């Protein structure tokens, strides 16, 4: 992913609301499956890491990206933005 594409996705992500939250149980197989389903449906998702989660948001983002074959767009504070392009291509990158 180029920096221009990443900047475009960051702009799109600024208007969307977080759809998932990671709590004290951190990354479970069920949570990873729900992230995978959300990426299949939306391509670009935002996740909130709650304060009771002891893991670092950047480490969680990297692990989720590996497990779901997606890319980390950005991690700001406790917000994670992930992107995975689907075959039908709802989001067209520049």
N, C-alpha and C positions, 0 to 999 in steps of 0.2 A: 504494500500500500504506500503510495507516495504521500508526501506532506500536504500536497494540494487536496488529495482525496480525504486525508485525515481531517483537514481543516473544514472541508465541506460537511463531513459527518458530524463534526463538533457543532457546527452551526445548526444542523438538523436536530441534534440531540438537546440543544438548549430549550427547545419548545416542548419536548415530551416529558411526561411525568414518570417517575420510577414505578415499575410494575411489580418488582420483587424486592423482598427484604431479607437480609442475612442476619440471623440472630445468634444467640450464644451457642447453638449447636454447630455453627459454621457450615462447612461444605459437607452435605450428606449426599448419598446417591440420588435421593428423591429430589433434592434441590437442584442438583446438576441436571436431572431429567427435565425439570420444569423450565430451567434456563434453555435447554435444548429445544423444547417445544415452543417457547416464546420466540426464540431466534428463527425457527422455521416459519412462524406465523408473521413476524414483524420485521425481521432482518436487523433492525437497530433497536436495542433495548437499554434501559437505564435501571441500575440496581442500587439500592441503598444498603449500606453496612451499618447496622445498629450499634449503639455504644456498648452494649453488653457482649459484643463479639470481640474476642481477644486477639484475633488474627489481624494482620495489617491488610488494608484494602488493596494495596498494590500486589501483594502475594496472592490474595484471593482472586484478583482479576487475572493474573497470569495462569493460575491453576484452572480457572473456569475456561479460559481461552484454549488451553491445551485439551481439556476434556470435551469441549463442545466443538472443536475445530473452528473457532471464531477468532476475531482479532480485537485486541483492546484498542479502543479509540482514545479514551482518556480516563484517568483516575484523578478526581479533584476532591480532596477531603475524604468524605465517606461515600461518595457517589462513583459508580463504575459504569462506563458506557462500553457495550460490546456490539460488534457488527459481524454478521456472516451473510455473504451473498448467496441467495437462493437461485435456482435455475430459472424461475419466472422473472426474477429481477425487478422487484417493486421499486427499489432505489437504484437510480442510474448514476454511477460515479462519473465525475468529469474526467 
